[in-house]
Amino acid sequence: MADLHIQINRDKGGIAGQIASELRDSIRHGRLTPGTRLPATRDLAIDLQVSRGVVVEAYEQLVAEGFLVSRVGVGTQVTPAARTAHPRQKAPRPAKPVRRRQNTSVRAPYYGHRPTSPDLGHFPRERWLAAVRHVLATVPSDAFDYGDPGGVPDLREELAGYLRRVRAADVRPENLVIVGGVAQGLSLVLHVLSRQRTIRLAVEDPASHRQLPLLRRAGAHLVPVPVDEEGLDVRRLSGDAVLVTPAHQYPTGVVLSPPRRAALMEWAYAGDRVVLEDDYDAEFRFDRDPVGCLQGLAPDRVILAGSVSKALAPGMRLGWVAAPADVAEAVRRARGELDLGSPVIEQYALAHFLRTGGYDKHLRRMRRECRRRRDALVTALAEELPEVRVRGIDAGLHVYLELPGGWNEARVARHGLELGLSVEPVGPMRESQGPPAVVVGFARLPSHKAPEAVRGLKVRMSGQDVD
């Protein structure tokens, strides 16, 4: 059993988070090796002179992130997957892109309101305007010239600190590339990882039907892998790489379980494979602190893509890719060849917004509001449509509704849209067969309108409204 050296600052607060951070860093830097057994929570609590519940919370957080594994009769140990964070591991080498025929047999995407869209009426206009004014008043004129296609250094510095603090990422500014949203980020990554053949990319099934054409156009051959109540079924993985949404799978809303996280890292290392992590709405978690990103567990295997689309607005087209140094450099060069980089004023403004705490403040406000809206929708569904199973409510901006057998999900979606709900059928998102289901977004649904909309849906689906 390991004797741990953990430093905590009692004046700072958040003791459980401090303990988790110390242990996480020890695992990442090899001070705690795979299989190391940690002290019992009671013993560590006595050593640190804190309550046992605080240590339990820290352990549970790291188990959820995949750094630790807890078994009855064995105790808590460093997971074997933790070796993936060791700095001696080699990152995948990007290959030269090759020309290939584009797959044109894809469905055209729908551009418009989606269940994952935030309420744009809450965009922090005044604070953002203040950030832009600050940039225009303070940034030197030569900063507006052609810049680094990888992004403004000021933003990469602030963003690296934010991702380490909020998403438990293991990232430095030089590992970040600023892109025009997750879509562009994934396209660029697939472009630079292409070898002399098409990449076989495993994708979750079901998955966003808007994202799949983008991945095909980037040159990937898609291999659907089923998702169950623990997330992606890692046992059925095949291919050169995999794209996952581990914090809140789209559309089902499930969180990738700790055993699956560990198994996914084992899969990546066993075959020299890459994991692409879409962190699209992980900042919106309501029952506990967000589960740390996979990239923090294996920074040399996982390429993290994120954006401000859910936190601020999709139309800002500001995102990032966090990757191993050589992959990040290849993506940066590809960005320069594509369009020379993102607009700099918006990048400086976001850096200022992060540095001054405006981004954190806005997120806290939106989490509270989204939780109220989620609760109103879930309560209305329980009261009016108890036969509908509601899933994926712990995080994100949407819920997943499993419909009773015999219900037509296309009809539910059509009626829902007419009643003011943001709803989509899941059928078009599946490769394999599954029960009827729909996705319903709640971020744009005011709390007082949820009961009326759900009652209207109940009336229409009960046959009282002529179809």
N, C-alpha and C positions, 0 to 999 in steps of 0.2 A: 504494500500500500504506500503510495507516494506521500512524502511529507512536503506540503505545499508552502511556498512563500508568496503570500498575497498581501498587497498593500491597498488599503482602503482609506478614503478621506471622509470621516464622519460628518464633517461640516458641509460637504458637498451634496449629501443626500443620494438617493438612488443606490443603496448599498448592494442590492441584488444585481443591478446592472454593472456595478464596478467589479464584483466578484466574477460575473460572467465574462466581462471584458479581459480581466487578468488571466483567467483560464484559457480563453480563446487565443490570446496572444502567446501563451506558453505552448499551446498545441501547434500553432502556426510556425513557431520558431524552433520547434523540436525539443523544447525543454520538457515537455510531456510527450512521451513516445506512444505509438499505437499499442493498445492493450494495457497501458498503465492503469492500475486500479486507484481510484480516488478515495479519499477518506469518507466514511459515512457522514451523512449530513449533520448528525448530532455532534460527532467529534469535531468536524470543521467549524460548526457554529460555536462550540466551546473555545476552540483555538482562536477564533476571530472575535469572540465576545459579542456575537450577534444572535438574533433569534434563529431557531432551526428553520422556520418558514422562509427566511430570507435566502438561506443556502439552498433549500428545496427549489425555490423559484429560479435561482441561478442555474442549478443543474437542469431543471426542466427546460429552460430556454435553450441550453446547449444541446440537450437531447433532441429538441424540436429542430434545431439547425443542422443536426447530423454530426456534431463534434464529439458527443458522448453517446454511449449506449448503456441502458440500465436494464438489468435482468434480475429476477427474483433468485436469491441464493448466491448470486455472483457479485452483486453490487453495481456500482457505476464505474465504467471504464472509458478510456479514450478509444473511440471507434477506429477500426482499421482504416477507414476512408480518410482519417485525419492525416495520414502520410502524404496525401495528395497536395497538402499545403506546404510541403517542405521545399525550401528555395532551390535545392539541388535538382529537383525534377525539371526535365526539359519541356519547353513549350512546343506545340506543333509548328512546323515550318510552313509558312504560306508558299504556295507555288505560283508560277506565272499563269495568268489567265489565258484561256484559249477561246477561240471562236466556236460557236455552236449554233445549231438551228434553234430558234425560239419556239416554245410550245404555244401555239396560237389557239388550241382547242380549250380555252378556259373561259369561264363566265366573267363578264364585265362586272367590276365591283360597283356597289351602290354608294354614292357619295351623299351623305346626309346624316341625320340624327341616328345615333346608335344606342343600344342599351348601356353601353359603357361610357357614354358622354356625360361630362359634368354639367352642372347648372351654370351656364355662361353669364347669367345675370349676377352671379356672385364674383365675377372676375374683379380683382382688386384694382380698379381703374386708377384711383387716386394715388395709391402707393406705387403702382407701376409707373404712372406719369412722373411721380417724384423721382423714381430711380432713373428714368430716361433723362429728366432735367439735370440730375446730378451728373450723369455721364456727359451730356453735352456741355456742361459748365466746367468740367474738370479734366476730361480726357484730352490729351494733346492731339493736335490736328493730324499728325502723321499716323495715329492709331487707326484712322479711317482709310488708310491705303490698303492695297492687297496685303493680306496678313497670312499667318500660318493656316494652311487648310485644315490642320488638326484642331483648330479652335484658339480663341484668345487665351493666353496663359493665365490671366487673372481669373477667368471662369473655371478653367481646369483645376486651378489651385483650390478655389472655394468648393467646387463640386466634389473633388476628391475628399476633402474634409467632411462634407455633408454625407457622402455615401459611407464613409467609415463610421461616422457617428450614428446615422439613422438606419442604414441597411447592413451594418456589420461587414461591409466590403473590405477587401484587402487590396487597396488601389492607391497609386500615386499619380500625380498630374501627368507624368509621361506615359502612363498606361491608358489615358483617356483621349478619345477623339470626339469632338462635338459634331453632331450630324443633324439633319433635318427631320428628326423623329425616329422612332423605332423602325419604321418601314425602311427608310433609307439605310439605317444602320445595319439591319439584317441583310439587305441587298449587297451592301459593300463587303460585309464579312464573307458571304457566300462567294462573292466575286474573287476575293483574294485567297480563299481557301481552295478554290477549284484547282484540280490537277489536270492531267491529260485525259480525264474522263469526267462524266457528270457525277457530282457528289450524290450519294444515296443518303438523304436526310430523313430520319425518323421524325414523325410529327404525331401529336396527340390526336386521338380519335374519340370523341368529336373535337373539332378545332374550328377557329374562325374561318368561314368560307371566304372572307375578304382577304385574308392573309395568304391563303394557299396559292392563288394565281401569282402573287408577288414573288413567292419563293420559287415557283416554277420558272418564272421569267428570269430570275437570277441564275438559273441553270441547274437547280436541284431536281433530282428525281425523288418524289415523296413516297415514304413508306409508312402507312398509318399503323399506329400502335394503340391498343385499347386503353382507356382510362376507366378505373373503377373507384371505389370509395377511398382508396389510399393514394390516388393519383395515377400517374403513368405506370403501366405494368412493365417493369424493367426486365422481367424474365423473357418478354417477347420482343425485346429490342433487337434490331439489326440495322446495319448501315454504317456510314462513315462518321456521322454526327447525328445529334438529336436536338430538336427545338422544344423547350418545355416552358410552362408557366407555373412554376412550383409554388409560389406564394398564394395563388388564387386562380386555379385552372379555368381557362375559358373554353367552353361555356359552363361547365358543371359546378364551378366554384369550390372544388375540393382542394385541400392543401396536401402537397406531397409529404407523405409520412416519413418519420425519421429512418425506418428501415429501408424505404425506397430511396431516400437520399443517399444513404451509404451504398446501397447496391448500384445506384447510378454512377457514383464515383468509381466504384470497382470496375464497372463496365467501361467507363471512359479510359481508365488506365490499362485495362487488360488488352485493349486493341488499339492503343494510341489514337483515341477518338476525341472529339470535341463536343462539348455541351454548350448550346446557345440558350441563354436564359433571358426570357422576355419578362421584365419586371414591371409590367404595364400598370398595375394598380396597387402594388404592395404597400404603399403608404397609407391606404385606407383600410385599417384593421380596427375592429370595434371591441373584441372581447379581451384582448391582451396586446402587449407590444408586438410589432411586426416580427415575424420569423426572419432571421437573417438570411441574406441571399446566398445562393449556392456558390457564387463567385468567392465569397469570403472563406468558404471551406476548401476550395481548390482553385486558387487564382491562376494557376498554370494550365488548367484544363477547361475552365468555364469562361465564356465570353458573355458579359452582361450588357444588355441593351435596356435603356430606360429613357424617359422623356418627361416633359411637364404637361403632356396632353391631358391627363386626368386631374392633376393638381391645379393647373391654371387654365389652359385652353388648347384644344387640338390645333387650332389655326395658327398658333405661334410657331409650329414646326421647329421646335428646339428639343434635341435629345442628345444622347451620348452612348458611346460604346466603351466599355472597360475591358481590355484584353491584355494578354501577355505582351511584353514589350515589342517583340518582332512582329506579331500580328497587328498590334496597334500602329506600328510604323507603316506596315503595308496598307492598312486601311487609310491612314493619313495620306499616303501617296496617291491612292486610288481616288480619294476625295479631291485632291488637287487636280487630278486629270479629268474628273467629272465636271466640277463647277466652281473650283477654287475656294470652296468653303462657305460657311454660313454668314449671314449679315452680322457685322461686328457690334453695332449699337445695341441690338437685342442681347448679345452675349455679355457685353459690359453691364447692361441693366440687370440681367439675371444674376451676375456676380455680385453686384451691389445689393440686390434683393436678398441673396443668401447671406451675405456678410453682415447685414444690419438686422437679421432676424425676421424680415418681412415674410419670407417664404414659410418659415416655421409657424409664424402667427396665423397666416392664411390657412395653412393645413389644419391647424388645431380647430379653427373656426369651422372649416368645411367638414371635418370629421364629426363634430357635434351635430351639425345640420344634417349630414347624410345619415347619421345614426337615427335621428328623429324620423326622417323620411322612411328609412328602412323599417323601423319599428311600426310605423303607421301602416305600411303596406303588408307586412307579415301578420300583424294583428287582424287586419281586414280580411286577409286570405283565410286565416284560421277560423274567423267567425262566419264568413259567407261561403267559403269553398273548402270545407275541411277535407274533402276527398282529394284535394290537390296536395301533393307532397312538396314542401318548400326546402330547398337545399342551398348551400353555399352562402349562408347569411352572415358569416363571421367577418367577412372582409369585402372589399371592392365596392362597386357601384351598381351591381346587378344581383338578382337572385335567379336560381334555376328551379323551374316548376315541372315536376313530373306529373303528367296528366293521367286521369283515369283511363283504363282501357276502353277503346271505342271513341274517345274524343279525337277530333281532327285538329291537329296543331296549327295547320294553316288557317282554319276557321277561327280558332282562338286568337291567333295573331291579328287577323283582319279586324275582328270585333274589338280587340284591345286597342289597336291603333285608332279606331273610330271613337273610342271612349277616352282618348288622351293618354293611354299607356304607351311606353316605349317597349315594344315587344317583338320578338323574332322567333320563328319556328326553328327547332334544333335539327330537324330532318336534313336540310341542305348542308349541315355541318358534319354529317356522319358519312363514313365509308361503310361501316357495318350496320346491321339492323339494331334498333333499340326502341324502347318504349316512347310513346309520344311525349314531347316536352317542349317548353318554350323558355326563352330568356326574357326577363322583365327588368328594365332599369328603373331605379328609384331616385337617382340624383336630381332629376328634373321634375319629379312629382311632388308638389307641395303636400305636407302632411294632411291638411284638411281635405284634399281632393282624393286621397287614396280610398277611403270607404265608399264614396260615390262611384268611383270607377270600377271597383271590384264588385259592388252590388249590380252595376249595369252588366258586367260580364257574366255574373251568375244568371241574371234574367235571360240574357241572350243564349247562353249555353244550355239552359233548362228547356229550351224549345218555345218559350213564350214569345220570342222574337222570331219572325219568319226569316229564314235564311234565303 
